[in-house]
Amino acid sequence: MTPVGIVLVSHSAQVAESVAQLARGLAAGGAVAPVAPAGGSPDGGLGTSAELVLAAAAAVDQGAGVALLADLGSSVLTVKALLEDGDLPPNSRLVDAPFLEGAVAAVVAASAGAPLEAVAAAATEAYDYRKT
């Protein structure tokens, strides 16, 4: 089965890469769905880059859809604009989820072969995780 791809959009390249690495590691034990970070500006500073988001989405798209998780502010707006303009791969979706916990849940679900709707639901359910 073709897995859903996951893109992690952050204002920081280091944050996006670290969350991607953690999610991949926690989903290990078999095939891991494709995950790509899209963090920071093209020059390596803080910010959000539509070009980096597009490249990451293209890299993880295998035809089953792309779930995009964004950290805050302009990263969310950038993904929304790309979706509205039709620039992202078909069946791409911005997922309303906490960035770290949602990313882990999305990668685990996608790696288990879940379809896009189930991947998005798993990520969104991460809002309900309680630590106390």
N, CA, C and O atoms as a printed pandas DataFrame, in Angstrom:
     atom_number atom_name residue_name chain_id  residue_number  x_coord  y_coord  z_coord
0              1         N          MET        A               1    0.831   -1.184    0.000
1              2        CA          MET        A               1    0.000    0.000    0.000
2              3         C          MET        A               1    0.873    1.244    0.000
3              4         O          MET        A               1    1.908    1.284    0.664
4              5         N          THR        A               2    0.462    2.236   -0.730
5              6        CA          THR        A               2    1.193    3.495   -0.820
6              7         C          THR        A               2    0.866    4.359    0.398
7              8         O          THR        A               2   -0.307    4.617    0.668
8              9         N          PRO        A               3    1.879    4.807    1.134
9             10        CA          PRO        A               3    1.604    5.583    2.343
10            11         C          PRO        A               3    1.329    7.061    2.058
11            12         O          PRO        A               3    1.762    7.615    1.047
12            13         N          VAL        A               4    0.602    7.667    2.972
13            14        CA          VAL        A               4    0.404    9.111    2.978
14            15         C          VAL        A               4    1.744    9.748    3.323
15            16         O          VAL        A               4    2.469    9.252    4.185
16            17         N          GLY        A               5    2.068   10.840    2.653
17            18        CA          GLY        A               5    3.273   11.591    2.971
18            19         C          GLY        A               5    2.980   12.651    4.023
19            20         O          GLY        A               5    1.859   13.151    4.117
20            21         N          ILE        A               6    3.984   12.985    4.806
21            22        CA          ILE        A               6    3.833   13.971    5.879
22            23         C          ILE        A               6    4.848   15.087    5.663
23            24         O          ILE        A               6    6.030   14.826    5.439
24            25         N          VAL        A               7    4.376   16.345    5.732
25            26        CA          VAL        A               7    5.254   17.511    5.666
26            27         C          VAL        A               7    5.106   18.287    6.963
27            28         O          VAL        A               7    3.992   18.580    7.398
28            29         N          LEU        A               8    6.230   18.620    7.579
29            30        CA          LEU        A               8    6.252   19.369    8.829
30            31         C          LEU        A               8    6.773   20.779    8.557
31            32         O          LEU        A               8    7.947   20.968    8.240
32            33         N          VAL        A               9    5.890   21.759    8.683
33            34        CA          VAL        A               9    6.201   23.148    8.338
34            35         C          VAL        A               9    6.418   23.938    9.623
35            36         O          VAL        A               9    5.514   24.067   10.449
36            37         N          SER        A              10    7.620   24.460    9.777
37            38        CA          SER        A              10    7.969   25.225   10.971
38            39         C          SER        A              10    8.711   26.489   10.580
39            40         O          SER        A              10    9.229   26.608    9.469
40            41         N          HIS        A              11    8.754   27.421   11.505
41            42        CA          HIS        A              11    9.551   28.629   11.297
42            43         C          HIS        A              11   11.047   28.351   11.435
43            44         O          HIS        A              11   11.873   29.200   11.101
44            45         N          SER        A              12   11.386   27.188   11.915
45            46        CA          SER        A              12   12.778   26.825   12.170
46            47         C          SER        A              12   13.125   25.521   11.460
47            48         O          SER        A              12   12.436   24.514   11.623
48            49         N          ALA        A              13   14.183   25.545   10.682
49            50        CA          ALA        A              13   14.630   24.321   10.016
50            51         C          ALA        A              13   15.013   23.261   11.036
51            52         O          ALA        A              13   14.729   22.079   10.844
52            53         N          GLN        A              14   15.656   23.680   12.121
53            54        CA          GLN        A              14   16.086   22.732   13.136
54            55         C          GLN        A              14   14.892   22.090   13.836
55            56         O          GLN        A              14   14.909   20.890   14.107
56            57         N          VAL        A              15   13.865   22.869   14.128
57            58        CA          VAL        A              15   12.675   22.311   14.773
58            59         C          VAL        A              15   11.998   21.316   13.839
59            60         O          VAL        A              15   11.659   20.208   14.254
60            61         N          ALA        A              16   11.800   21.702   12.583
61            62        CA          ALA        A              16   11.132   20.813   11.622
62            63         C          ALA        A              16   11.903   19.510   11.463
63            64         O          ALA        A              16   11.300   18.437   11.454
64            65         N          GLU        A              17   13.214   19.582   11.339
65            66        CA          GLU        A              17   14.026   18.376   11.172
66            67         C          GLU        A              17   14.020   17.527   12.432
67            68         O          GLU        A              17   13.938   16.302   12.345
68            69         N          SER        A              18   14.104   18.148   13.595
69            70        CA          SER        A              18   14.108   17.393   14.845
70            71         C          SER        A              18   12.785   16.676   15.076
71            72         O          SER        A              18   12.774   15.521   15.504
72            73         N          VAL        A              19   11.676   17.344   14.800
73            74        CA          VAL        A              19   10.369   16.705   14.960
74            75         C          VAL        A              19   10.221   15.565   13.950
75            76         O          VAL        A              19    9.682   14.509   14.281
76            77         N          ALA        A              20   10.694   15.774   12.731
77            78        CA          ALA        A              20   10.646   14.704   11.724
78            79         C          ALA        A              20   11.469   13.507   12.179
79            80         O          ALA        A              20   11.030   12.364   12.052
80            81         N          GLN        A              21   12.653   13.764   12.703
81            82        CA          GLN        A              21   13.523   12.675   13.171
82            83         C          GLN        A              21   12.879   11.922   14.329
83            84         O          GLN        A              21   12.922   10.692   14.361
84            85         N          LEU        A              22   12.289   12.632   15.271
85            86        CA          LEU        A              22   11.633   11.978   16.403
86            87         C          LEU        A              22   10.443   11.144   15.926
87            88         O          LEU        A              22   10.279    9.999   16.347
88            89         N          ALA        A              23    9.619   11.712   15.053
89            90        CA          ALA        A              23    8.445   10.982   14.562
90            91         C          ALA        A              23    8.856    9.722   13.808
91            92         O          ALA        A              23    8.251    8.666   13.990
92            93         N          ARG        A              24    9.884    9.827   12.962
93            94        CA          ARG        A              24   10.379    8.641   12.248
94            95         C          ARG        A              24   10.855    7.584   13.234
95            96         O          ARG        A              24   10.551    6.401   13.079
96            97         N          GLY        A              25   11.595    8.005   14.240
97            98        CA          GLY        A              25   12.137    7.076   15.217
98            99         C          GLY        A              25   11.058    6.376   16.017
99           100         O          GLY        A              25   11.177    5.186   16.309
100          101         N          LEU        A              26   10.014    7.093   16.373
101          102        CA          LEU        A              26    8.939    6.494   17.164
102          103         C          LEU        A              26    8.021    5.630   16.314
103          104         O          LEU        A              26    7.285    4.803   16.852
104          105         N          ALA        A              27    8.049    5.803   15.017
105          106        CA          ALA        A              27    7.228    4.986   14.113
106          107         C          ALA        A              27    8.002    3.776   13.602
107          108         O          ALA        A              27    7.463    2.962   12.852
108          109         N          ALA        A              28    9.255    3.660   14.003
109          110        CA          ALA        A              28   10.102    2.578   13.495
110          111         C          ALA        A              28    9.576    1.209   13.912
111          112         O          ALA        A              28    8.734    1.100   14.803
112          113         N          GLY        A              29   10.070    0.195   13.274
113          114        CA          GLY        A              29    9.639   -1.165   13.526
114          115         C          GLY        A              29    9.118   -1.785   12.251
115          116         O          GLY        A              29    8.663   -2.928   12.244
116          117         N          GLY        A              30    9.183   -1.050   11.203
117          118        CA          GLY        A              30    8.726   -1.480    9.891
118          119         C          GLY        A              30    8.974   -0.340    8.923
119          120         O          GLY        A              30    9.796    0.541    9.176
120          121         N          ALA        A              31    8.273   -0.367    7.840
121          122        CA          ALA        A              31    8.403    0.726    6.874
122          123         C          ALA        A              31    7.842    1.999    7.487
123          124         O          ALA        A              31    6.788    1.975    8.123
124          125         N          VAL        A              32    8.538    3.099    7.300
125          126        CA          VAL        A              32    8.102    4.392    7.827
126          127         C          VAL        A              32    7.641    5.252    6.661
127          128         O          VAL        A              32    8.318    5.352    5.638
128          129         N          ALA        A              33    6.481    5.870    6.832
129          130        CA          ALA        A              33    5.934    6.752    5.800
130          131         C          ALA        A              33    6.929    7.884    5.500
131          132         O          ALA        A              33    7.721    8.263    6.363
132          133         N          PRO        A              34    6.882    8.411    4.295
133          134        CA          PRO        A              34    7.790    9.505    3.964
134          135         C          PRO        A              34    7.449   10.777    4.741
135          136         O          PRO        A              34    6.295   11.203    4.786
136          137         N          VAL        A              35    8.465   11.368    5.345
137          138        CA          VAL        A              35    8.318   12.583    6.150
138          139         C          VAL        A              35    9.359   13.572    5.672
139          140         O          VAL        A              35   10.525   13.218    5.495
140          141         N          ALA        A              36    8.939   14.826    5.460
141          142        CA          ALA        A              36    9.893   15.853    5.042
142          143         C          ALA        A              36    9.691   17.115    5.866
143          144         O          ALA        A              36    8.564   17.587    6.022
144          145         N          PRO        A              37   10.777   17.660    6.390
145          146        CA          PRO        A              37   10.683   18.949    7.068
146          147         C          PRO        A              37   10.710   20.085    6.048
147          148         O          PRO        A              37   11.361   19.996    5.007
148          149         N          ALA        A              38    9.993   21.141    6.373
149          150        CA          ALA        A              38   10.018   22.366    5.566
150          151         C          ALA        A              38   10.089   23.512    6.550
151          152         O          ALA        A              38    9.075   24.120    6.892
152          153         N          GLY        A              39   11.294   23.799    7.001
153          154        CA          GLY        A              39   11.445   24.793    8.050
154          155         C          GLY        A              39   12.362   25.921    7.680
155          156         O          GLY        A              39   13.337   25.752    6.947
156          157         N          GLY        A              40   12.028   27.077    8.204
157          158        CA          GLY        A              40   12.874   28.242    8.035
158          159         C          GLY        A              40   12.787   28.851    6.655
159          160         O          GLY        A              40   11.976   28.451    5.820
160          161         N          SER        A              41   13.639   29.823    6.442
161          162        CA          SER        A              41   13.702   30.514    5.156
162          163         C          SER        A              41   14.767   29.861    4.277
163          164         O          SER        A              41   15.613   29.120    4.777
164          165         N          PRO        A              42   14.733   30.129    2.980
165          166        CA          PRO        A              42   15.723   29.511    2.090
166          167         C          PRO        A              42   17.179   29.832    2.462
167          168         O          PRO        A              42   18.084   29.057    2.154
168          169         N          ASP        A              43   17.400   30.975    3.125
169          170        CA          ASP        A              43   18.771   31.340    3.502
170          171         C          ASP        A              43   19.173   30.763    4.855
171          172         O          ASP        A              43   20.257   31.060    5.355
172          173         N          GLY        A              44   18.297   29.928    5.462
173          174        CA          GLY        A              44   18.631   29.274    6.718
174          175         C          GLY        A              44   18.153   30.006    7.952
175          176         O          GLY        A              44   18.337   29.513    9.065
176          177         N          GLY        A              45   17.544   31.171    7.787
177          178        CA          GLY        A              45   17.047   31.915    8.940
178          179         C          GLY        A              45   15.663   31.455    9.350
179          180         O          GLY        A              45   15.108   30.509    8.792
180          181         N          LEU        A              46   15.127   32.138   10.328
181          182        CA          LEU        A              46   13.766   31.855   10.765
182          183         C          LEU        A              46   12.783   32.398    9.740
183          184         O          LEU        A              46   13.032   33.426    9.111
184          185         N          GLY        A              47   11.671   31.703    9.578
185          186        CA          GLY        A              47   10.646   32.142    8.643
186          187         C          GLY        A              47    9.947   30.954    8.031
187          188         O          GLY        A              47   10.139   29.808    8.439
188          189         N          THR        A              48    9.132   31.256    7.042
189          190        CA          THR        A              48    8.401   30.209    6.329
190          191         C          THR        A              48    8.590   30.429    4.842
191          192         O          THR        A              48    8.505   31.559    4.361
192          193         N          SER        A              49    8.844   29.358    4.117
193          194        CA          SER        A              49    9.119   29.447    2.690
194          195         C          SER        A              49    8.159   28.569    1.898
195          196         O          SER        A              49    8.119   27.352    2.077
196          197         N          ALA        A              50    7.383   29.208    1.015
197          198        CA          ALA        A              50    6.488   28.444    0.146
198          199         C          ALA        A              50    7.291   27.474   -0.714
199          200         O          ALA        A              50    6.840   26.358   -0.970
200          201         N          GLU        A              51    8.462   27.882   -1.157
201          202        CA          GLU        A              51    9.287   27.019   -2.012
202          203         C          GLU        A              51    9.727   25.766   -1.267
203          204         O          GLU        A              51    9.732   24.675   -1.838
204          205         N          LEU        A              52   10.094   25.913   -0.005
205          206        CA          LEU        A              52   10.503   24.748    0.780
206          207         C          LEU        A              52    9.313   23.821    1.050
207          208         O          LEU        A              52    9.463   22.600    1.049
208          209         N          VAL        A              53    8.143   24.399    1.280
209          210        CA          VAL        A              53    6.943   23.589    1.500
210          211         C          VAL        A              53    6.604   22.814    0.227
211          212         O          VAL        A              53    6.294   21.624    0.292
212          213         N          LEU        A              54    6.660   23.474   -0.920
213          214        CA          LEU        A              54    6.360   22.802   -2.190
214          215         C          LEU        A              54    7.346   21.676   -2.469
215          216         O          LEU        A              54    6.952   20.596   -2.909
216          217         N          ALA        A              55    8.614   21.922   -2.217
217          218        CA          ALA        A              55    9.633   20.893   -2.457
218          219         C          ALA        A              55    9.428   19.700   -1.523
219          220         O          ALA        A              55    9.556   18.550   -1.943
220          221         N          ALA        A              56    9.113   19.974   -0.267
221          222        CA          ALA        A              56    8.885   18.890    0.690
222          223         C          ALA        A              56    7.655   18.076    0.305
223          224         O          ALA        A              56    7.676   16.847    0.374
224          225         N          ALA        A              57    6.591   18.753   -0.097
225          226        CA          ALA        A              57    5.366   18.047   -0.496
226          227         C          ALA        A              57    5.619   17.174   -1.722
227          228         O          ALA        A              57    5.145   16.039   -1.787
228          229         N          ALA        A              58    6.349   17.690   -2.673
229          230        CA          ALA        A              58    6.675   16.900   -3.873
230          231         C          ALA        A              58    7.527   15.687   -3.508
231          232         O          ALA        A              58    7.379   14.618   -4.100
232          233         N          ALA        A              59    8.413   15.857   -2.536
233          234        CA          ALA        A              59    9.314   14.767   -2.144
234          235         C          ALA        A              59    8.575   13.618   -1.468
235          236         O          ALA        A              59    8.970   12.463   -1.621
236          237         N          VAL        A              60    7.502   13.913   -0.717
237          238        CA          VAL        A              60    6.808   12.850    0.025
238          239         C          VAL        A              60    5.567   12.325   -0.692
239          240         O          VAL        A              60    5.005   11.309   -0.282
240          241         N          ASP        A              61    5.137   12.992   -1.742
241          242        CA          ASP        A              61    3.908   12.595   -2.442
242          243         C          ASP        A              61    4.126   11.310   -3.223
243          244         O          ASP        A              61    4.929   11.256   -4.155
244          245         N          GLN        A              62    3.390   10.269   -2.820
245          246        CA          GLN        A              62    3.444    8.991   -3.529
246          247         C          GLN        A              62    2.077    8.620   -4.078
247          248         O          GLN        A              62    1.861    7.491   -4.518
248          249         N          GLY        A              63    1.141    9.589   -4.050
249          250        CA          GLY        A              63   -0.173    9.377   -4.623
250          251         C          GLY        A              63   -1.284    9.093   -3.637
251          252         O          GLY        A              63   -2.450    9.051   -4.031
252          253         N          ALA        A              64   -0.962    8.895   -2.349
253          254        CA          ALA        A              64   -1.981    8.595   -1.345
254          255         C          ALA        A              64   -2.415    9.833   -0.575
255          256         O          ALA        A              64   -3.260    9.750    0.316
256          257         N          GLY        A              65   -1.847   10.964   -0.912
257          258        CA          GLY        A              65   -2.158   12.203   -0.224
258          259         C          GLY        A              65   -0.980   12.691    0.595
259          260         O          GLY        A              65   -0.040   11.950    0.883
260          261         N          VAL        A              66   -1.059   13.966    0.963
261          262        CA          VAL        A              66   -0.014   14.599    1.764
262          263         C          VAL        A              66   -0.685   15.324    2.922
263          264         O          VAL        A              66   -1.550   16.173    2.710
264          265         N          ALA        A              67   -0.291   14.994    4.136
265          266        CA          ALA        A              67   -0.759   15.683    5.336
266          267         C          ALA        A              67    0.299   16.698    5.726
267          268         O          ALA        A              67    1.466   16.352    5.905
268          269         N          LEU        A              68   -0.107   17.941    5.856
269          270        CA          LEU        A              68    0.807   19.008    6.238
270          271         C          LEU        A              68    0.454   19.488    7.633
271          272         O          LEU        A              68   -0.695   19.834    7.906
272          273         N          LEU        A              69    1.446   19.508    8.520
273          274        CA          LEU        A              69    1.283   20.031    9.870
274          275         C          LEU        A              69    2.158   21.265    9.985
275          276         O          LEU        A              69    3.326   21.244    9.595
276          277         N          ALA        A              70    1.600   22.332   10.516
277          278        CA          ALA        A              70    2.323   23.604   10.615
278          279         C          ALA        A              70    2.385   24.052   12.065
279          280         O          ALA        A              70    1.482   23.773   12.853
280          281         N          ASP        A              71    3.464   24.751   12.407
281          282        CA          ASP        A              71    3.607   25.134   13.809
282          283         C          ASP        A              71    2.729   26.317   14.207
283          284         O          ASP        A              71    1.963   26.192   15.162
284          285         N          LEU        A              72    2.802   27.444   13.529
285          286        CA          LEU        A              72    2.003   28.601   13.929
286          287         C          LEU        A              72    2.088   29.707   12.885
287          288         O          LEU        A              72    2.923   29.669   11.981
288          289         N          GLY        A              73    1.218   30.681   13.027
289          290        CA          GLY        A              73    1.255   31.917   12.258
290          291         C          GLY        A              73    1.440   31.775   10.766
291          292         O          GLY        A              73    0.611   31.179   10.077
292          293         N          SER        A              74    2.536   32.328   10.271
293          294        CA          SER        A              74    2.755   32.379    8.825
294          295         C          SER        A              74    2.973   31.006    8.201
295          296         O          SER        A              74    2.767   30.841    6.999
296          297         N          SER        A              75    3.381   30.029    8.983
297          298        CA          SER        A              75    3.503   28.687    8.397
298          299         C          SER        A              75    2.124   28.147    8.044
299          300         O          SER        A              75    1.954   27.499    7.011
300          301         N          VAL        A              76    1.139   28.414    8.899
301          302        CA          VAL        A              76   -0.239   28.009    8.616
302          303         C          VAL        A              76   -0.756   28.781    7.406
303          304         O          VAL        A              76   -1.352   28.197    6.501
304          305         N          LEU        A              77   -0.530   30.083    7.391
305          306        CA          LEU        A              77   -0.999   30.916    6.276
306          307         C          LEU        A              77   -0.350   30.515    4.957
307          308         O          LEU        A              77   -1.004   30.539    3.915
308          309         N          THR        A              78    0.913   30.153    4.992
309          310        CA          THR        A              78    1.611   29.727    3.777
310          311         C          THR        A              78    0.982   28.458    3.222
311          312         O          THR        A              78    0.731   28.369    2.021
312          313         N          VAL        A              79    0.726   27.479    4.078
313          314        CA          VAL        A              79    0.106   26.230    3.624
314          315         C          VAL        A              79   -1.297   26.504    3.090
315          316         O          VAL        A              79   -1.676   25.975    2.045
316          317         N          LYS        A              80   -2.067   27.326    3.797
317          318        CA          LYS        A              80   -3.417   27.664    3.326
318          319         C          LYS        A              80   -3.375   28.309    1.945
319          320         O          LYS        A              80   -4.182   27.971    1.079
320          321         N          ALA        A              81   -2.443   29.233    1.732
321          322        CA          ALA        A              81   -2.328   29.904    0.429
322          323         C          ALA        A              81   -1.957   28.911   -0.666
323          324         O          ALA        A              81   -2.504   28.974   -1.767
324          325         N          LEU        A              82   -1.043   28.004   -0.380
325          326        CA          LEU        A              82   -0.648   27.006   -1.377
326          327         C          LEU        A              82   -1.805   26.075   -1.709
327          328         O          LEU        A              82   -1.969   25.671   -2.860
328          329         N          LEU        A              83   -2.604   25.735   -0.709
329          330        CA          LEU        A              83   -3.779   24.899   -0.959
330          331         C          LEU        A              83   -4.807   25.644   -1.806
331          332         O          LEU        A              83   -5.353   25.091   -2.761
332          333         N          GLU        A              84   -5.066   26.898   -1.454
333          334        CA          GLU        A              84   -6.037   27.703   -2.193
334          335         C          GLU        A              84   -5.616   27.894   -3.645
335          336         O          GLU        A              84   -6.459   27.891   -4.543
336          337         N          ASP        A              85   -4.330   28.059   -3.876
337          338        CA          ASP        A              85   -3.816   28.267   -5.237
338          339         C          ASP        A              85   -3.703   26.972   -6.029
339          340         O          ASP        A              85   -3.450   27.002   -7.233
340          341         N          GLY        A              86   -3.887   25.841   -5.366
341          342        CA          GLY        A              86   -3.782   24.554   -6.047
342          343         C          GLY        A              86   -2.357   24.159   -6.382
343          344         O          GLY        A              86   -2.126   23.388   -7.313
344          345         N          ASP        A              87   -1.396   24.686   -5.626
345          346        CA          ASP        A              87    0.012   24.421   -5.922
346          347         C          ASP        A              87    0.534   23.119   -5.321
347          348         O          ASP        A              87    1.544   22.587   -5.783
348          349         N          LEU        A              88   -0.134   22.606   -4.309
349          350        CA          LEU        A              88    0.314   21.376   -3.653
350          351         C          LEU        A              88   -0.195   20.155   -4.406
351          352         O          LEU        A              88   -1.133   20.266   -5.194
352          353         N          PRO        A              89    0.407   18.998   -4.177
353          354        CA          PRO        A              89   -0.057   17.779   -4.863
354          355         C          PRO        A              89   -1.540   17.526   -4.590
355          356         O          PRO        A              89   -2.072   17.950   -3.564
356          357         N          PRO        A              90   -2.195   16.836   -5.511
357          358        CA          PRO        A              90   -3.601   16.495   -5.275
358          359         C          PRO        A              90   -3.746   15.730   -3.954
359          360         O          PRO        A              90   -2.857   14.981   -3.549
360          361         N          ASN        A              91   -4.882   15.939   -3.303
361          362        CA          ASN        A              91   -5.181   15.246   -2.054
362          363         C          ASN        A              91   -4.225   15.661   -0.938
363          364         O          ASN        A              91   -3.847   14.845   -0.098
364          365         N          SER        A              92   -3.834   16.948   -0.938
365          366        CA          SER        A              92   -3.034   17.504    0.153
366          367         C          SER        A              92   -3.972   18.173    1.136
367          368         O          SER        A              92   -5.022   18.696    0.764
368          369         N          ARG        A              93   -3.574   18.146    2.400
369          370        CA          ARG        A              93   -4.463   18.668    3.431
370          371         C          ARG        A              93   -3.665   19.246    4.588
371          372         O          ARG        A              93   -2.708   18.634    5.063
372          373         N          LEU        A              94   -4.067   20.435    5.042
373          374        CA          LEU        A              94   -3.530   21.018    6.264
374          375         C          LEU        A              94   -4.259   20.382    7.432
375          376         O          LEU        A              94   -5.489   20.385    7.480
376          377         N          VAL        A              95   -3.508   19.840    8.369
377          378        CA          VAL        A              95   -4.092   19.145    9.507
378          379         C          VAL        A              95   -4.000   20.040   10.737
379          380         O          VAL        A              95   -2.924   20.524   11.087
380          381         N          ASP        A              96   -5.136   20.252   11.386
381          382        CA          ASP        A              96   -5.194   21.035   12.614
382          383         C          ASP        A              96   -4.820   20.115   13.768
383          384         O          ASP        A              96   -5.648   19.342   14.250
384          385         N          ALA        A              97   -3.571   20.204   14.205
385          386        CA          ALA        A              97   -3.057   19.307   15.234
386          387         C          ALA        A              97   -1.890   19.975   15.945
387          388         O          ALA        A              97   -1.244   20.858   15.382
388          389         N          PRO        A              98   -1.614   19.561   17.177
389          390        CA          PRO        A              98   -0.404   20.046   17.835
390          391         C          PRO        A              98    0.813   19.576   17.036
391          392         O          PRO        A              98    0.837   18.453   16.533
392          393         N          PHE        A              99    1.800   20.425   16.927
393          394        CA          PHE        A              99    2.899   20.149   16.005
394          395         C          PHE        A              99    3.664   18.869   16.347
395          396         O          PHE        A              99    3.781   17.987   15.496
396          397         N          LEU        A             100    4.174   18.749   17.542
397          398        CA          LEU        A             100    4.993   17.581   17.890
398          399         C          LEU        A             100    4.151   16.315   18.053
399          400         O          LEU        A             100    4.400   15.315   17.381
400          401         N          GLU        A             101    3.172   16.353   18.928
401          402        CA          GLU        A             101    2.365   15.161   19.174
402          403         C          GLU        A             101    1.589   14.751   17.926
403          404         O          GLU        A             101    1.445   13.563   17.636
404          405         N          GLY        A             102    1.095   15.740   17.196
405          406        CA          GLY        A             102    0.360   15.461   15.961
406          407         C          GLY        A             102    1.246   14.845   14.901
407          408         O          GLY        A             102    0.820   13.950   14.170
408          409         N          ALA        A             103    2.480   15.321   14.813
409          410        CA          ALA        A             103    3.413   14.760   13.832
410          411         C          ALA        A             103    3.697   13.294   14.138
411          412         O          ALA        A             103    3.696   12.458   13.235
412          413         N          VAL        A             104    3.936   12.986   15.395
413          414        CA          VAL        A             104    4.202   11.589   15.771
414          415         C          VAL        A             104    2.998   10.722   15.442
415          416         O          VAL        A             104    3.145    9.653   14.851
416          417         N          ALA        A             105    1.809   11.174   15.821
417          418        CA          ALA        A             105    0.600   10.389   15.554
418          419         C          ALA        A             105    0.376   10.215   14.054
419          420         O          ALA        A             105   -0.004    9.134   13.604
420          421         N          ALA        A             106    0.610   11.266   13.284
421          422        CA          ALA        A             106    0.417   11.196   11.828
422          423         C          ALA        A             106    1.394   10.210   11.196
423          424         O          ALA        A             106    1.000    9.406   10.351
424          425         N          VAL        A             107    2.653   10.264   11.592
425          426        CA          VAL        A             107    3.661    9.380   10.997
426          427         C          VAL        A             107    3.393    7.928   11.389
427          428         O          VAL        A             107    3.540    7.029   10.562
428          429         N          VAL        A             108    3.004    7.694   12.632
429          430        CA          VAL        A             108    2.685    6.328   13.059
430          431         C          VAL        A             108    1.500    5.801   12.251
431          432         O          VAL        A             108    1.545    4.678   11.749
432          433         N          ALA        A             109    0.445    6.599   12.124
433          434        CA          ALA        A             109   -0.744    6.164   11.382
434          435         C          ALA        A             109   -0.424    5.935    9.908
435          436         O          ALA        A             109   -0.831    4.929    9.328
436          437         N          ALA        A             110    0.304    6.871    9.307
437          438        CA          ALA        A             110    0.653    6.727    7.886
438          439         C          ALA        A             110    1.545    5.508    7.669
439          440         O          ALA        A             110    1.403    4.799    6.673
440          441         N          SER        A             111    2.458    5.269    8.596
441          442        CA          SER        A             111    3.359    4.116    8.468
442          443         C          SER        A             111    2.611    2.793    8.601
443          444         O          SER        A             111    3.057    1.767    8.086
444          445         N          ALA        A             112    1.471    2.820    9.296
445          446        CA          ALA        A             112    0.648    1.621    9.432
446          447         C          ALA        A             112   -0.281    1.434    8.238
447          448         O          ALA        A             112   -1.039    0.466    8.186
448          449         N          GLY        A             113   -0.224    2.361    7.275
449          450        CA          GLY        A             113   -1.022    2.232    6.067
450          451         C          GLY        A             113   -2.366    2.933    6.104
451          452         O          GLY        A             113   -3.205    2.703    5.233
452          453         N          ALA        A             114   -2.585    3.781    7.091
453          454        CA          ALA        A             114   -3.856    4.491    7.197
454          455         C          ALA        A             114   -4.034    5.460    6.030
455          456         O          ALA        A             114   -3.059    6.037    5.549
456          457         N          PRO        A             115   -5.276    5.643    5.573
457          458        CA          PRO        A             115   -5.546    6.630    4.527
458          459         C          PRO        A             115   -5.461    8.057    5.095
459          460         O          PRO        A             115   -5.374    8.245    6.308
460          461         N          LEU        A             116   -5.486    9.041    4.219
461          462        CA          LEU        A             116   -5.303   10.439    4.614
462          463         C          LEU        A             116   -6.281   10.861    5.713
463          464         O          LEU        A             116   -5.864   11.501    6.679
464          465         N          GLU        A             117   -7.546   10.528    5.596
465          466        CA          GLU        A             117   -8.531   10.920    6.614
466          467         C          GLU        A             117   -8.161   10.360    7.982
467          468         O          GLU        A             117   -8.285   11.063    8.985
468          469         N          ALA        A             118   -7.715    9.127    8.045
469          470        CA          ALA        A             118   -7.342    8.508    9.318
470          471         C          ALA        A             118   -6.040    9.100    9.860
471          472         O          ALA        A             118   -5.881    9.244   11.072
472          473         N          VAL        A             119   -5.119    9.440    8.975
473          474        CA          VAL        A             119   -3.872   10.091    9.395
474          475         C          VAL        A             119   -4.198   11.447   10.009
475          476         O          VAL        A             119   -3.680   11.796   11.070
476          477         N          ALA        A             120   -5.053   12.206    9.341
477          478        CA          ALA        A             120   -5.458   13.521    9.863
478          479         C          ALA        A             120   -6.178   13.374   11.195
479          480         O          ALA        A             120   -5.934   14.151   12.117
480          481         N          ALA        A             121   -7.056   12.395   11.308
481          482        CA          ALA        A             121   -7.789   12.172   12.557
482          483         C          ALA        A             121   -6.841   11.803   13.690
483          484         O          ALA        A             121   -6.994   12.292   14.810
484          485         N          ALA        A             122   -5.872   10.955   13.413
485          486        CA          ALA        A             122   -4.909   10.565   14.449
486          487         C          ALA        A             122   -4.128   11.779   14.937
487          488         O          ALA        A             122   -3.907   11.941   16.137
488          489         N          ALA        A             123   -3.714   12.624   14.010
489          490        CA          ALA        A             123   -2.965   13.822   14.388
490          491         C          ALA        A             123   -3.824   14.774   15.201
491          492         O          ALA        A             123   -3.367   15.324   16.203
492          493         N          THR        A             124   -5.055   14.970   14.782
493          494        CA          THR        A             124   -5.961   15.876   15.467
494          495         C          THR        A             124   -6.283   15.363   16.875
495          496         O          THR        A             124   -6.396   16.151   17.814
496          497         N          GLU        A             125   -6.428   14.069   17.016
497          498        CA          GLU        A             125   -6.711   13.479   18.330
498          499         C          GLU        A             125   -5.595   13.747   19.326
499          500         O          GLU        A             125   -5.809   13.616   20.531
500          501         N          ALA        A             126   -4.426   14.114   18.861
501          502        CA          ALA        A             126   -3.321   14.406   19.760
502          503         C          ALA        A             126   -3.637   15.613   20.659
503          504         O          ALA        A             126   -2.992   15.792   21.692
504          505         N          TYR        A             127   -4.618   16.439   20.281
505          506        CA          TYR        A             127   -5.044   17.524   21.168
506          507         C          TYR        A             127   -5.584   16.970   22.482
507          508         O          TYR        A             127   -5.566   17.666   23.498
508          509         N          ASP        A             128   -6.059   15.745   22.476
509          510        CA          ASP        A             128   -6.659   15.146   23.670
510          511         C          ASP        A             128   -5.655   14.462   24.575
511          512         O          ASP        A             128   -6.030   14.021   25.662
512          513         N          TYR        A             129   -4.389   14.352   24.175
513          514        CA          TYR        A             129   -3.395   13.706   25.020
514          515         C          TYR        A             129   -3.214   14.535   26.294
515          516         O          TYR        A             129   -2.993   15.745   26.239
516          517         N          ARG        A             130   -3.311   13.871   27.418
517          518        CA          ARG        A             130   -3.124   14.550   28.697
518          519         C          ARG        A             130   -1.861   14.004   29.365
519          520         O          ARG        A             130   -1.547   12.817   29.270
520          521         N          LYS        A             131   -1.170   14.879   30.022
521          522        CA          LYS        A             131    0.079   14.492   30.669
522          523         C          LYS        A             131   -0.070   14.410   32.185
523          524         O          LYS        A             131    0.890   14.107   32.894
524          525         N          THR        A             132   -1.257   14.676   32.670
525          526        CA          THR        A             132   -1.510   14.541   34.102
526          527         C          THR        A             132   -2.737   13.704   34.334
527          528         O          THR        A             132   -3.118   13.473   35.482
